[in-house]
């Protein structure tokens, strides 16, 4: 189903938190606990080191390319968000306001709006044209682990260690809905949330080890995905999930904590493919390119690998 196209074994000397390929496919960016972002030029043979973006004073937890690929945003434990010019390798803006580690970032498709989540339990909406915070959403009662936009850019979904998934109206900042799996109130931390491509569903992962598909309009879980033999996908680390829609039947994808990448058929909930990164360390991110024609995996030990789809 997928075969490795190239592997970068040690992107940084320290733990790697995030890696992203620019929307235009030309640049790979990797971010690390070593406080730096490395930019790599992409080619069919693999990435070639290009330059380092340095300036954060503590580790970086999240990076995101702007939709036009010209800028990259980084979130750090130093409480700041930095916007960098990719071509020049220069710092453009520093966004300040969060009072604790900044954990996650997401660009709006328009590119001039950025949302950030933090261990300070707030979501901030930034207007990058004016370098200003437009809104502060008091979103959760524990750190925010994950954010995503609906495909039309009107709704933000957030996941938190308080066990809740919340949906907010971008325009008003109003909380539209709260989803909770365990009504008894003893919910496990939500480690990742993402909208389905049509934004009718939300995929979530929690530290009880399960990945769930929500019909959020009706407040219900419609599918639950498990590791091999019903085991946990992740119980310790916040690992990313995604949809792969290039197949005849859509797939759901997540890494696990032992270096494996799981692909489930959405309908049957069966594991249809198990990829082994060989790293043995948690797979922090899985990023689809061209709806899943390629898949970028990022392991905590610094391995970054691009997988190429083959056959069905």
Phi and psi in degrees as a GROMACS rama.xvg file:
@    title "Ramachandran Plot"
@    xaxis  label "Phi"
@    yaxis  label "Psi"
@TYPE xy
-137.264  145.019  UNK-2
-128.93  149.732  UNK-3
-63.9812  134.045  UNK-4
-95.9548  -46.9245  UNK-5
-154.166  158.755  UNK-6
-134.361  131.9  UNK-7
-106.155  109.665  UNK-8
-76.0928  -35.5704  UNK-9
-141.003  83.2142  UNK-10
-65.1803  -35.51  UNK-11
-139.629  162.574  UNK-12
-75.3241  -29.0614  UNK-13
-97.7038  -179.094  UNK-14
-59.9085  140.03  UNK-15
-100.025  126.078  UNK-16
-95.7927  -30.4688  UNK-17
-157.466  147.955  UNK-18
-147.084  138.394  UNK-19
-139.582  146.084  UNK-20
-100.817  135.614  UNK-21
-61.1724  150.69  UNK-22
-54.8836  -31.1519  UNK-23
-84.1349  -0.82286  UNK-24
79.7882  5.87923  UNK-25
-92.2931  -22.2949  UNK-26
-131.04  137.659  UNK-27
-103.973  134.082  UNK-28
-118.48  136.255  UNK-29
-125.486  142.155  UNK-30
-129.566  146.204  UNK-31
-141.866  165.455  UNK-32
-65.4712  -10.9304  UNK-33
-79.5999  7.82467  UNK-34
79.9067  3.55037  UNK-35
-118.31  159.869  UNK-36
-113.702  131.985  UNK-37
-107.154  137.4  UNK-38
-107.78  136.628  UNK-39
-127.852  135.714  UNK-40
-79.9542  133.792  UNK-41
-90.9052  141.671  UNK-42
-149.108  171.676  UNK-43
-61.2739  -28.4218  UNK-44
-77.5733  -14.0135  UNK-45
126.777  179.261  UNK-46
-81.4037  144.669  UNK-47
-118.009  130.267  UNK-48
-56.5739  136.175  UNK-49
-118.939  -59.3312  UNK-50
-160.363  164.641  UNK-51
-116.546  135.122  UNK-52
-102.13  113.494  UNK-53
-120.866  145.022  UNK-54
164.916  -34.0465  UNK-55
-62.547  146.68  UNK-56
-101.194  -4.90322  UNK-57
-140.03  177.232  UNK-58
-58.8674  154.648  UNK-59
-103.758  134.234  UNK-60
-105.691  -23.8685  UNK-61
-154.03  141.433  UNK-62
-134.42  150.655  UNK-63
-146.353  134.87  UNK-64
-80.5936  144.678  UNK-65
-67.7198  154.874  UNK-66
-56.1862  -28.5472  UNK-67
-85.9777  0.544991  UNK-68
69.0468  0.887189  UNK-69
-84.4074  -22.396  UNK-70
-127.918  155.847  UNK-71
-133.229  139.01  UNK-72
-108.502  143.017  UNK-73
-131.806  141.349  UNK-74
-114.669  138.026  UNK-75
-136.564  161.107  UNK-76
-69.2209  -8.29415  UNK-77
-82.351  10.3237  UNK-78
79.4881  -0.258613  UNK-79
-109.817  160.494  UNK-80
-116.205  132.527  UNK-81
-118.417  139.03  UNK-82
-110.158  127.313  UNK-83
-118.816  144.325  UNK-84
-83.9379  117.331  UNK-85
-64.5234  -49.2641  UNK-86
-64.0088  -45.4648  UNK-87
-81.3158  -20.006  UNK-88
69.3507  25.7949  UNK-89
-112.678  152.121  UNK-90
-74.9627  131.003  UNK-91
-103.342  -44.7091  UNK-92
-145.411  150.864  UNK-93
-119.297  124.532  UNK-94
-103.806  121.156  UNK-95
-118.279  148.291  UNK-96
161.331  -38.598  UNK-97
-65.005  145.574  UNK-98
-106.226  2.54145  UNK-99
-148.722  178.186  UNK-100
-43.5636  133.344  UNK-101
-87.8481  123.807  UNK-102
-104.496  -27.6455  UNK-103
-154.744  149.499  UNK-104
-134.697  152.916  UNK-105
-152.053  129.025  UNK-106
-83.2693  140.227  UNK-107
-71.3151  152.177  UNK-108
-62.1304  -23.0722  UNK-109
-72.0912  -23.2377  UNK-110
90.7426  -20.5419  UNK-111
-92.6836  -5.7162  UNK-112
-117.545  134.083  UNK-113
-129.074  137.225  UNK-114
-111.783  146.904  UNK-115
-134.262  148.196  UNK-116
-123.069  154.399  UNK-117
-144.951  164.001  UNK-118
-70.1433  -6.99578  UNK-119
-80.0163  3.62023  UNK-120
78.0999  5.54939  UNK-121
-109.394  153.447  UNK-122
-107.118  134.267  UNK-123
-115.673  139.092  UNK-124
-109.216  120.412  UNK-125
-109.763  137.135  UNK-126
-96.8196  105.943  UNK-127
-73.8626  -21.888  UNK-128
-66.1728  -33.5904  UNK-129
-108.099  1.45122  UNK-130
52.4727  41.9724  UNK-131
-125.697  150.144  UNK-132
-83.8973  119.802  UNK-133
-83.3681  -36.2154  UNK-134
-149.032  148.007  UNK-135
-119.502  119.942  UNK-136
-102.608  117.094  UNK-137
-76.8334  90.9782  UNK-138
-92.9174  -39.8599  UNK-139
-144.026  175.451  UNK-140
-111.249  13.2294  UNK-141
-151.325  171.435  UNK-142
-53.637  146.554  UNK-143
-88.8122  128.43  UNK-144
-100.087  -25.2482  UNK-145
-159.404  147.262  UNK-146
-140.605  151.355  UNK-147
-154.454  156.912  UNK-148
-103.265  145.339  UNK-149
-64.6405  160.666  UNK-150
-62.4783  -27.7616  UNK-151
-88.8701  0.3561  UNK-152
76.718  10.8378  UNK-153
-94.8069  -20.2723  UNK-154
-125.693  138.212  UNK-155
-106.558  134.245  UNK-156
-109.29  139.826  UNK-157
-129.76  144.666  UNK-158
-119.608  148.23  UNK-159
-144.168  161.523  UNK-160
-69.2094  -7.95765  UNK-161
-78.1302  -0.441084  UNK-162
88.1787  0.95144  UNK-163
-103.584  150.699  UNK-164
-115.241  128.245  UNK-165
-125.641  149.068  UNK-166
-117.255  132.667  UNK-167
-123.776  144.407  UNK-168
-79.1253  121.625  UNK-169
-61.3232  -41.7977  UNK-170
-65.3366  -48.3949  UNK-171
-96.6528  -20.6294  UNK-172
79.1701  3.07189  UNK-173
-75.1604  141.101  UNK-174
-76.5527  118.246  UNK-175
-86.9176  -31.207  UNK-176
-164.366  147.145  UNK-177
-124.004  128.138  UNK-178
-110.146  133.709  UNK-179
-139.433  132.883  UNK-180
-79.289  -47.0813  UNK-181
-101.291  105.797  UNK-182
-68.5632  -12.6556  UNK-183
-73.3613  -10.6437  UNK-184
92.7854  1.64108  UNK-185
-104.364  48.3338  UNK-186
-71.6076  145.053  UNK-187
-77.6086  153.266  UNK-188
-55.7413  138.387  UNK-189
-87.9136  122.6  UNK-190
-101.273  -19.6332  UNK-191
-158.859  143.019  UNK-192
-138.245  142.947  UNK-193
-152.05  142.262  UNK-194
-74.6019  148.325  UNK-195
-68.2574  160.274  UNK-196
-53.9361  -33.7367  UNK-197
-90.8439  -0.516522  UNK-198
63.2643  19.7538  UNK-199
-85.1085  -19.6312  UNK-200
-129.635  161.668  UNK-201
-124.875  133.685  UNK-202
-99.9514  129.053  UNK-203
-130.052  149.715  UNK-204
-123.572  144.234  UNK-205
-129.135  160.709  UNK-206
-81.1452  13.9933  UNK-207
-85.2581  -0.464792  UNK-208
96.3937  4.37237  UNK-209
-113.152  150.585  UNK-210
-109.574  132.667  UNK-211
-127.943  145.582  UNK-212
-107.254  122.405  UNK-213
-105.145  133.006  UNK-214
-89.3267  89.6487  UNK-215
-72.7231  -24.431  UNK-216
-63.3104  -30.3368  UNK-217
-107.494  12.6554  UNK-218
56.6469  37.1519  UNK-219
-139.636  150.266  UNK-220
-83.2713  125.685  UNK-221
-103.549  -22.0144  UNK-222
-144.607  145.057  UNK-223
-127.432  130.99  UNK-224
-113.943  136.407  UNK-225
-124.428  164.119  UNK-226
-74.3636  178.093  UNK-227
-53.4804  137.873  UNK-228
58.3036  28.7831  UNK-229
74.0611  11.8259  UNK-230
-74.3612  175.493  UNK-231
-76.9907  142.923  UNK-232
-78.7429  -49.7466  UNK-233
-155.25  135.42  UNK-234
-126.515  -7.9536  UNK-235
-123.136  -39.3278  UNK-236
-111.508  151.195  UNK-237
-84.2104  104.906  UNK-238
-109.743  143.403  UNK-239
-76.2771  159.132  UNK-240
-132.728  163.784  UNK-241
-160.407  169.296  UNK-242
-103.165  142.93  UNK-243
-119.425  108.384  UNK-244
-106.022  7.81196  UNK-245
-82.0122  -6.7646  UNK-246
-91.842  161.136  UNK-247
-57.9653  -40.4192  UNK-248
-114.306  124.693  UNK-249
-59.1027  148.22  UNK-250
-116.519  154.791  UNK-251
-110.72  141.704  UNK-252
-132.257  140.325  UNK-253
-151.808  149.732  UNK-254
-83.4339  165.169  UNK-255
-119.389  -171.059  UNK-256
-89.0671  2.81769  UNK-257
-120.091  20.9223  UNK-258
87.283  9.91799  UNK-259
-100.824  152.846  UNK-260
-118.801  123.455  UNK-261
-102.583  134.431  UNK-262
-123.052  121.075  UNK-263
-110.624  144.698  UNK-264
-74.0299  127.039  UNK-265
-59.958  -42.4901  UNK-266
-71.0314  -50.8687  UNK-267
-85.7236  -18.4997  UNK-268
68.3005  7.8273  UNK-269
-79.7964  147.109  UNK-270
-76.0813  117.115  UNK-271
-100.108  -13.2301  UNK-272
-158.442  140.069  UNK-273
-128.761  112.568  UNK-274
-98.7048  138.829  UNK-275
-110.793  115.175  UNK-276
-72.2362  -19.8054  UNK-277
78.241  -1.92279  UNK-278
-83.0778  -29.457  UNK-279
75.4197  -4.70477  UNK-280
-106.704  163.122  UNK-281
-55.3194  137.969  UNK-282
-88.5389  102.11  UNK-283
-72.228  -37.3602  UNK-284
-139.86  145.728  UNK-285
-127.277  121.72  UNK-286
-124.356  114.913  UNK-287
-77.2941  142.385  UNK-288
-121.944  134.938  UNK-289
53.2967  50.5606  UNK-290
63.1872  11.5615  UNK-291
115.005  4.22947  UNK-292
-58.8879  -32.654  UNK-293
-130.527  158.458  UNK-294
-138.786  126.014  UNK-295
-99.6128  125.312  UNK-296
-116.284  142.649  UNK-297
-127.817  118.429  UNK-298
-102.101  150.096  UNK-299
-60.2687  -30.0045  UNK-300
-76.9094  0.467282  UNK-301
108.191  -4.12214  UNK-302
-76.1148  128.543  UNK-303
-121.481  128.407  UNK-304
-135.114  139.473  UNK-305
-105.739  127.599  UNK-306
-106.349  142.009  UNK-307
-110.502  131.268  UNK-308
-66.1378  141.954  UNK-309
-138.655  128.101  UNK-310
63.5249  -160.701  UNK-311
